[in-house]
Amino acid sequence: MPKMKTHSGAKKRFALTADGHVKRAQQGKNHILTKKTSKRKRNLRQTAYVDSTQEKTIKNMIG
């Protein structure tokens, strides 16, 4: 059986950490920013981790 190809969109959006978790950016920071508070926009800069229910799927896409 041939190897699975890496999902091009997923490889740009997700990264694996050393302990095996999948790191991702927060959503909601592209447009309609005027009505969002500075505090909210600042907190959206932080990275987050993919939920455990989605981890296996994402790892298959990027690995």
N, C-alpha and C positions, 0 to 999 in steps of 0.2 A: 504494500500500500504506500502511495507517495506521501511525502511530508506535507503537513498543513502549511499554507502560506500565512505569514503575519498579516494581520488586519491593519492596513495603512492608517486608517483614522484612529484606531486604538493606540498604535505605537506613538502617535503624536500627543495623545491625551493622558496616558497612564505611564507610571514608572514603578518598577519593583523596588522595594526597600530591602536592606540586608537581612531583615528578619522574615521576609516573605510576604509582607503586606503589600497591597497595591495603593500607591499614592495617586491622588487626583486633585485637580483645581476645583474651586467652588464655582457654581453656576450663578448667573445673574449679574455679571459685571460687564456686559457688552453695550447695552442701550437702556434707555429710560432711566438714566442715572440721576436726573435732576430731582426727582421726588424721593430718592433714597438719601438717608442721612449720612453724614461723613463717617460716623461710627460704623454704620452698617457696611458702607463701601470699604472701609479700612479692614473690617473683619472678613470681608470676602476675598481679600488678598491672601489669606492664610490657606495652606494646603490642608486637605482632608484625606481620609482613607476610605476606600471603597468598602461597602457593607459586606459582611462575611457571606451573605447569600449570593452575591454577585462575583465574589473573588475568583471562583473556579472558572467561570465564563470568561472573565477578563484575562486571566492567566493563559487560557487557551488561545485567546486572540493575539496576545502579545508575545507569547513564548513559542 
